[in-house]
């Protein structure tokens, strides 16, 4: 005899799946970055021919570069240590979102998930990138932000 899940349980599971998808994926107002470069202390993050170009500190630029290369240079950085904490507590970095530019600063969010709870934290974009490259998390950029302050990098 075949057993079936009761309809309320199926609806509950479907609801959890939809809620998870809505909370962890960016809204329609975002695009996934397909350009990500580091030139000295200059970070370039963009989509197609438009990119945000910003300067960061030498230490953060080095941490991003080490993350891209998958290296630990002598001692672990704060970003390396944070990654180990996330892994040991089974927390995933679902995505990084560049949200806005205000008062000469870029803003970004880190979206974490532990399977039970979604946590969205404000973070410095350079720190968010340093974590994203270590954890292979997607990077999203607000379309309005990209259109307003993005530079044409295909010229």
PELINPE-V385948 format. One record per pair of residues at least 24 apart in sequence whose ideal C-beta (glycine too) atoms are under 7 Angstrom apart, sorted by the first residue. I is the first residue (numbers start at 1). J is the second residue. D is the distance in Angstrom with one decimal. If there is no record, write none. Layout:
# PELINPE-V385948
i: (I | I)
j: (J | J)
d: (D | D)
This chain:
# PELINPE-V385948
i: (23 | 24 | 24 | 24 | 24 | 24 | 26 | 26 | 26 | 29 | 29 | 29 | 30 | 30 | 30 | 30 | 30 | 31 | 31 | 31 | 31 | 32 | 32 | 32 | 33 | 33 | 33 | 35 | 36 | 38 | 38 | 43 | 43 | 44 | 45 | 45 | 45 | 46 | 46 | 46 | 47 | 47 | 49 | 49 | 49 | 50 | 50 | 50 | 51 | 51 | 51 | 52 | 52 | 52 | 52 | 52 | 52 | 53 | 54 | 54 | 56 | 60 | 60 | 60 | 63 | 64 | 64 | 64 | 64 | 67 | 67 | 67 | 68 | 79 | 79 | 79 | 82 | 83 | 83 | 83 | 89 | 90 | 90 | 93 | 93 | 93 | 93 | 94 | 95 | 95 | 95 | 96 | 96 | 96 | 96 | 96 | 96 | 97 | 98 | 98 | 98 | 98 | 98 | 99 | 99 | 100 | 100 | 101 | 101)
j: (118 | 94 | 95 | 111 | 113 | 118 | 95 | 97 | 140 | 142 | 143 | 144 | 97 | 140 | 141 | 142 | 143 | 140 | 141 | 143 | 146 | 138 | 139 | 140 | 139 | 140 | 141 | 153 | 139 | 64 | 65 | 126 | 129 | 153 | 98 | 139 | 141 | 146 | 150 | 153 | 141 | 146 | 152 | 153 | 154 | 146 | 150 | 152 | 150 | 151 | 153 | 98 | 106 | 141 | 146 | 149 | 150 | 151 | 106 | 125 | 126 | 126 | 127 | 130 | 130 | 126 | 129 | 130 | 133 | 130 | 133 | 134 | 133 | 130 | 131 | 134 | 131 | 131 | 134 | 135 | 114 | 114 | 115 | 131 | 132 | 135 | 137 | 137 | 137 | 138 | 140 | 128 | 129 | 132 | 137 | 139 | 140 | 140 | 125 | 140 | 141 | 142 | 145 | 142 | 145 | 142 | 145 | 145 | 149)
d: (4.5 | 4.4 | 6.9 | 6.1 | 6.0 | 6.4 | 6.6 | 5.9 | 4.4 | 5.8 | 5.4 | 6.7 | 6.4 | 4.1 | 6.4 | 5.8 | 6.5 | 6.7 | 5.8 | 5.9 | 7.0 | 5.5 | 7.0 | 5.6 | 4.2 | 6.8 | 5.6 | 6.8 | 6.7 | 5.7 | 5.6 | 6.6 | 6.6 | 6.7 | 6.7 | 6.4 | 6.6 | 6.9 | 6.3 | 6.3 | 6.1 | 6.2 | 5.6 | 5.9 | 3.6 | 5.1 | 3.8 | 6.6 | 5.8 | 5.9 | 4.7 | 6.5 | 6.7 | 6.8 | 6.9 | 6.4 | 5.8 | 5.4 | 5.8 | 7.0 | 4.1 | 4.0 | 6.9 | 6.6 | 4.5 | 6.6 | 5.3 | 4.9 | 6.3 | 5.3 | 3.8 | 4.4 | 5.0 | 4.2 | 5.8 | 6.3 | 6.6 | 6.7 | 4.9 | 6.2 | 6.9 | 6.2 | 6.8 | 5.9 | 6.7 | 4.6 | 4.3 | 6.7 | 5.6 | 4.9 | 5.8 | 4.4 | 6.8 | 4.5 | 5.9 | 4.8 | 7.0 | 4.7 | 6.2 | 7.0 | 4.5 | 6.2 | 6.1 | 5.4 | 6.9 | 6.6 | 5.8 | 5.9 | 5.0)
